Amino acid sequence: MRTKGGHSAVGLHYKSHQIIDGKPKLEGLPASFPGEEACQTLILTCEDPELKLEAELLYTVFEKEDIITRSVRIVNRNTEDIYLTRVYSACIDMDARDYELLTLHGSWARERQIERRKIGFGKQSVDSVKGESSHQEHPFIAWMSPETTQTQGEVYAMHFVYSGNFHAQIEKTQFESIRAIMGINDEDFCWKLGKDEAFTAPEVVLTYSAQGLGTMTRHLHDFYREHMIRSKYTHCKRPILINNWEATYFDFDTEKLLAIAKRASELGIEMLVMDDGWFGHRNDDATSLGDWFVNEKKITGGLKHLVDEVNKLGLKFGIWMEPEMISPDSELYRAHPDWAIAIPGRTPVLSRNQYVLDLSRKEVRDYVYDAISKILHSANIEYVKWDMNRQLTDIGSAALPADRQGELYHRYVLGVYELQERLITEFPDLLLENCSGGGARFDPGMLYYSPQIWCSDDTDAVERLKIQEGTALMYPLSAIGAHISVCPNHTVGRNTPFETRGNVTLAGTFGYELDITKIPQEDQEMIPKQVEMYHKYSDLVREGDYYRIASYRENHEFDCYMVTSKDRKEALVTFVQVIGRPNFHSRCVRLQGLNPDWNYRIEGTDGTFGGDALMNAGLMVESLWGDAQSRLYHLIAEV
Ligand code: GLA
C-alpha cells in the first residue's frame, strides 16, 4: 500500500472478533453461500491504529465438505486517501514437510494439465495478468506429501473464487516452514480508498484431505454443487444441444441451421445453439462485435422466425454472444472509439481482430446489457453461450482519473459480474454457459453465474481425457461443457470412433458440435443410442461421486474413471484404451467407492461381483481391438 507520504508499511493488530450464524455476501463478488447447511462465520477485525486502517478477515466453516472459505475486507477510517497496492485474500503458514506442489498449466485447446513438482526453498508461483483466470495457469494450488495418491495421503489446497488476474504462491522459508498465499495479482493493481470506503477481496476456498486427492476432489465437487452454483439447472438434466460452430463456422444461414435442427430433432437432440456470426455483417472474425443486431442476409426472416421454426421442430433455441468485445470495424466503435480499453496516444494491440470494452464504465455496461436483453426479449431464447475471446492488454480507461487507472483490471471483472448478475436476475430461467476461447475463464467465480462452462475448444476425445481429468480434479462433471465433434478432429486431426467420442463426452454436459446432415450414416444411427445413454446416466453423472481410477496422462496407455451414486447402489465406469497393445488380453482396474459388503451386477453380462473384490482385485477389462476404444460398465448393487 501507499500512504500520502509515500510509505508502504502497515501493521495490523487484533481489535475484536465475532462469530455469526450464516455467511455474509461479498458485495459485487461471487462467493459461496450456506445452502441447506447451517454454517458459521468468524469475523476477525484487525487494525493499524496509526493508519486507521481496518482489515476484516472472514472465515466460514463448511463442516460437511471439510472446507473453510476466507476473504478480506479493508476499510479506511482515515480522512486521508490510502492506495492499496496488494490485497491477497488468504495466507497459510505451516510446518514444511517434504511437500510436493500441484498446479494446472495449459494453453488454448490444452487447458488444465496437471503438474506435480517438489517444493524447494524459495518461492514458486502461478498467476495470471491476462485479465481473466486464463488458459495458461489456474487459480488453484495444492501441496501434499510425495506419497499422496488418489486414495491416500495428506493434501492441502486453495482455490480462488475470481475470474481475473490472480497470484498463487508457495514458499519454503529459511525456518523450513511453508507459506501459501492467494489473491488478486498485485501487478498493475492500485486501488484508491477514501475515508470510510471499503475494498473487498475475493474469496479463497481452503480444503484439506487426509485420504488423498480423490477425497479433496469429491469435497470440492459437493461444495461447488451445493454452495457456489446458484442456477436452477444445477440439479437438473440439461438439454442435449447441437452447436453449429464446428459444423459451419461463419458460413451459415437460416436454411442451413434449420436443416441441422431438423435432422437433430429426428435423432433426439433437444436444443440448437447458433454460434458466432449471426449479427452485424460478421462473416469472419474481423468485424461487428458490439453490433448486436441480427444479420438478416444470413438469418433470413429474422431471429424470431428462426427460433419459432426451431421450436416447431421440438427443439429449444440457444444463442452465442461475446458481450465484452468491440471490433474496430463496427458501428459501435465508430460511434464510441473511447469505449475500448486503450492507453491514450498508443494504438492498442489487436487480438483476434478485436478490442475489449471498458466495462468499468457504467454507460458501457448499460449499452451491453440492453443489447443482450433486447435480443433475449425478441424471441424464445432459452440458453446463452457467453464468450470472451481475447485477453486484456493496453490497460487504460478513458473514464478513470490517473490515480485510479490501477483499478481497471479489477473493475473490469466486477463489471462482468454485474452484467451476468443482471442477466440471470432478469432471465431466471435462462441456461447460461460461460466460455472464453474454450476454457480460459473456467473458474469458481463464473460458476456463481452459470452452472456450466465450455471446457475447451479441443473436442478430440483423446485430448479431452487429459483436459477433463484436470478440470474434474476440482469441478463437478455437471459443470464441464463437452461436445461430440467430427473426425478428423479440427484441432489435432485425429480419428477416433464415434462411440468413444460419445463415451468421453458423457463426463460433462452432453452435446454435439458437427454438421449432423453430413456425418456418415452409421454415426447418425448411433446418435439415438447416445441420446438414450445420456438420459439413462445423466442423473448419476451429474449428482454422483467421482473417482479417478487410472490416468492416461500418467500411464500413456489408458484412462479410467467412475461415478458412484451417493447411496452406492449404482456406478458407471468409463474405460478408454487410448493405445492398443499386442499380446495383451486384459487388465484389472481396481474400482473405488463401492460398498464392500454388497454384490454388484454388471449390466449386459452375467457377471456379479462383490464390491470388495471389485475394489481389491479389480474389474477385469478385456483388451480392445484398436486405439481409442472405450467401454462403459454399469454396475448395479444387488440389495
Ligand atoms: C471461441 C469459442 C468457440 C466458438 C468461437 C466463436 O473460440 O470457444 O466455441 O464459440 O469462439 O468465435
Boltz pocket constraint, residues with backbone or C-beta under 6 A from the ligand:
constraints:
  - pocket:
      binder: B
      contacts: [[A, 245], [A, 275], [A, 276], [A, 320], [A, 387], [A, 389], [A, 435], [A, 436], [A, 437], [A, 438], [A, 439], [A, 454], [A, 456], [A, 457]]
      max_distance: 6.0
